[in-house]
Amino acid sequence: MQVLIAYDSVSSAKLTAKVAEAIAQTLREEGLEVISAPVGDARQLHVEEFDCLLIGSPTMAWAPTKPTKEFLDGLKGRNFAGKFAASFDTQIRSIISGNANRALESKLKGLGYTIAHPHLQVYVRSENKVYGMVEGEMEKVTAWARALAKDLIKASVP
Ligand SMILES: Cc1cc2nc3c(=O)[nH]c(=O)nc-3n(C[C@H](O)[C@H](O)[C@H](O)COP(=O)(O)O)c2cc1C
């Protein structure tokens, strides 16, 4: 099973990119083939040829970033029947944070993907406008990726 991880990452800390990398590493450990790329590079790929698309974005203004939305909107019209997908976002833990995942999942479903696993939300913190990962979140990322891998492997067995 081939997995494409497409992500955007905006701050100098590149937290969403780090989440993508941790997911990629875990999926590879579970035996899956993974390509991970920023959305700007991923748009050059034949996305419909991957069995699974994972899309990740920082939450900005309660939504995914513009490049992430443009990447998904650019896939309209291609055939994703029988393909799997899931989303992940980074966000500040607050009741007013909103999240990118809701829009990402909605777009994935609109493209015809089957959601392979419930989305992952990863909490970040900001100190004097410098972003960092909340303690324990990377362990959550690894656990999510392992559970996702199990679901994907199960789904691919006839
Ligand atoms: C302009 C701007 C808007 C943001 N809006 C939100 C928001 O609505 N909700 C939220 O939880 N975090 C918000 N954040 C924090 C981002 O989610 C955080 O910078 C991001 O998760 C860091 O990931 P990155 O290093 O991959 O860019 C915002 C940050 C910036 C700079």
The ligand as an ORCA input file, in Angstrom:
! r2SCAN-3c Opt
* xyz 0 1
  C      -1.932     34.219     11.285
  C      -2.120     33.029     12.193
  C      -3.389     32.573     12.458
  C      -3.586     31.495     13.321
  N      -4.858     31.070     13.575
  C      -5.046     30.030     14.427
  C      -6.366     29.560     14.706
  O      -7.379     30.063     14.213
  N      -6.505     28.510     15.549
  C      -5.419     27.900     16.128
  O      -5.608     26.967     16.897
  N      -4.156     28.305     15.875
  C      -3.951     29.354     15.044
  N      -2.680     29.758     14.767
  C      -1.555     28.985     15.302
  C      -1.129     27.945     14.261
  O      -2.022     26.869     14.296
  C       0.300     27.485     14.551
  O       1.119     28.567     14.159
  C       0.641     26.264     13.729
  O      -0.023     25.162     14.237
  C       2.119     25.974     13.750
  O       2.360     24.957     12.808
  P       3.516     25.120     11.695
  O       4.792     25.264     12.470
  O       3.444     23.876     10.915
  O       3.190     26.337     10.870
  C      -2.459     30.844     13.924
  C      -1.172     31.296     13.630
  C      -0.987     32.378     12.787
  C       0.426     32.864     12.517
*
